[in-house]
Amino acid sequence: MTSTRPALRSPCIALAVVTLGALHVAAHAGEVEVLHWWTSGGEAKAAQALKGSLQAKGHVWKDFAVAGGGGDAAMTVLKSRVVSGNAPAAAQIKGPSLQDWAKEGVLASIDDVAKAEKWDTLLPPVVSDIMKYKGNYIAVPVNVHRVNWLWANPEVFKKAGAKVPGSWDEFFSAADAIKKAGLTAVAHGGQPWQDLTTFEAVALGLGGTEFYKKALVQLDPASLKSPTMEKVLTTFKRIKDYTDKGASGRDWNLATAMVIKGEAGMQIMGDWAKGEFIAAGKVPGKDFVCVAAPGSAKAFTFNIDSFAMFKLKNEANVKAQKDLASAIMSPEFQETFSLNKGSIPVRMGVKMDKFDDCAKASSADFGATAKSGALVPSLAHGMAVASSAEGAIKDVVSQFWNSDKMSAKDAMDKLASAAKTK
Ligand code: GAL
């Protein structure tokens, strides 16, 4: 009997220690509710890395995922939550919208974290400028996505006897050959943001960076109603003939899956598509190929994911927000996240040796285009103009894509007035 006593006692002691330990953690642990739209296979894996980095600091992750590629649905939900006084602790907000939210006075400054960790020395100015409001950091950048990519299935191209295109002429020759071979040439999801993603790729590839900047960043009326824009619109519309009947409303990752399975030859999409290929166990350069969208090899449309923190009262939660910001900028997280997401690290100096050739090309091109001036913000991904104008332009582009009646001239008039939306 006596010999069992210590054994009986020790679980009690252990329990007491565990309880005390839990109390100790609870006193410092905070909770961060995180709004994002990363729900596809590759995106979810990347989001998991984010969750893990917060939990590693002893905090609680409250998932607030709103499905819908490109984030339009998530932004609508965010607005209603903030208006009703129930903002999440952190939300994926990007580009010029950060300034709008900051002006509303609802965002918390994370400048103390940024100063302590010297973010100004770790980020290129094109990135840090977007993350600051009145000189203070109000958001933390996660990664850099390149939007002007074309993803191809080499088996499909082989079957069709086609060559992966470098120009728009080559694109249509390849598309004809794939169509003849009885497969879908272009995997597309007919949702407004995907239409706009394709449209901006055509604008960049046909018009070049100067035209892209004037028309889609500065929203210059003359460029929006120019012969170049007319050519962009007719070329964009021509692509529709090479998509399949099921395209309307399709999610982008299902379009990527068509390329993965060899049902379709190619997709024009940002490099989050690579996250899907990787999640499906596909090998870059072998099972799939990445090339710049036709005509845009020397340019780079950038899309930087970032998180803004909303003002909170609870001290432990504020601490958790700052810990999350710090974790996002750590080299380990930057590497793991982008390996899953298909992007490249936004923090300078992160080693690229674990990355594939698509990411290595993206990284080299990001630096080169920043120097040459061919680094341009993606309109379709909230980096170029205010969200009001972006939304109106997106509507016109989708109407034009879907309508049998709208001429390119009509579309140009509508684009020019959409650009004025405040
Ligand atoms: C983009 C976002 C990416 C990617 C994509 C599809 O706007 O920046 O991270 O997830 O939408 O959902």
Residues whose N, C-alpha, C, O or C-beta is under 5 A from the ligand:
A	BS01	GAL	W37 G68 G69 G70 W272 N303 D305 H381
